[in-house]
């Protein structure tokens, strides 16, 4: 795997750590697929190696996984060994490994308590803060739960997972593929906060939300047009409160090598011109 293909980002914190940020590893997904008759070899070692390869390439010293570390919802019975193997492989490479609980991470603490390394920290789905080298407060969370009010107010940037963004791309031969993407959304912080907490919380100005793709190589994700231009009131995501569907020009879409594809309003125009099958990006 090259650095350009990595489904995550790296940021430097003011305390000298270089954080590797990924989301939605869904370790143990192959266990569920096996129950449905789809036989796939264990992927825990492969996912861990992808993390280690990028850590080596970027010089990352700490790791944060922003939710859905495991795939089994609530219980962790059949995939416990896979999760332990994954965490054991990656934890030796980093000073800190912070696991943010996602909606798939029920009872994850039971795995950690039985075989946890001292540098692994489990935090709830409301997330945690780090301060970047350039002085920005980064709020790292999964995206299914509202953050703490004080964290939201103080955050300059929110980084999350949960929604698995991807995009359909059509080449000149008509072949359509789905590619994971990183999405950056500019939102009005006061409106976002009032919608989320049903009251004024003292947040002002604007903020960026960065949505990371799913990290598991067996998955790609959901078309961005099924996520951001819609009111996701029936889906447990804080993006509903951000009202992302109102101003599509505030939503930027990037491939995982950080190639800028455009804002959602531009992508909508391309979609109309090239059809529902995908997007023809030969013009880039």
Secondary structure by P-SEA (a helix, b strand, c coil): cccccccccccccccccbbbbbcccccaaaaaaaaacccccccaaaaaaaaaaaaaaccccbbbbcccccccccccccaaaaaaaaaaaccccccbbbbbbcccccaaaaaaaacccccbbbbcccccccccccbbbbbbccccccccaaaaaaccbbbbcccbbbbbbbccccbbbbbbbbbbbbccaaaaaaaacccccccccbbbbbbbccccccccccccccccccccccccccccccccccccccbbbbcccccccccaaaaaaaaaaacccccccccc
